[in-house]
Structures are given as structure tokens and as C-alpha cells.
């Protein structure tokens, strides 16, 4: 393999295959994420350029600038309500015991 090989010289072919397999696994793992990042960047550049094109772009037609979707605002402009999630009893300081409901002291009460 080379000077920095971990295995004996008669196993250099196996070491080559192992390194090739790990390189392939790295490409399979990182490749789709890298492609999505490149696609997102190119799409952003396209939308920004298309907005500024004279006569046919969004700026010439009086449209607003393209912006990223929001998690707190609906497309109509109304704000979204936070979901109503029940709080478990373990965080409220109450404990169900055989005699009934018992209130324990917590650090914040």
C-alpha cells in the first residue's frame, strides 16, 4: 500500500479493497447531501437573478422578493398557533401515590 500501511505487505491487496470500500461508503453518505446543497444554492441564485431581470422579472411586475418559507407564518400572512401539548405530571411536581395525589416541592415553586 505505502509507507503508512498498518498491515503486512502480503495483505496490501486487502487493505486496498478496504480503503476503496470506505471511500465508496463516504461518497454514498456525503454525496446526496452535497448534491442537495449545490441544488439549493443554484436554485437560490436562479430565483434571485430571475427577480431582477428587467421587463419580465418579478421586480418589473411589482411582485415581492422571494423569501424562505416561515414556520410561524402561514402563506396567507396569518400567524400559526403553537400546538397545545399536555405537560406530563413528572414536570409539574405532582406524584400519584396510594393515598391519593401528593404535591412535592420542586426547585421552582
C-alpha positions, 0 to 999 in steps of 0.5 A: 500500500505505502509507507503508512500501511498498518498491515503486512505487505502480503495483505496490501491487496486487502487493505486496498479493497478496504480503503476503496470500500470506505471511500465508496461508503463516504461518497454514498453518505456525503454525496446526496447531501452535497448534491442537495446543497449545490441544488439549493444554492443554484436554485437560490441564485436562479430565483434571485437573478430571475427577480431582477431581470428587467421587463419580465422579472418579478421586480418589473411586475411589482411582485415581492422578493422571494423569501424562505418559507416561515414556520410561524407564518402561514402563506396567507400572512396569518400567524400559526398557533403553537400546538397545545401539548399536555405537560406530563405530571413528572414536570409539574411536581405532582406524584400519584401515590396510594393515598391519593395525589401528593404535591412535592416541592420542586426547585421552582415553586 
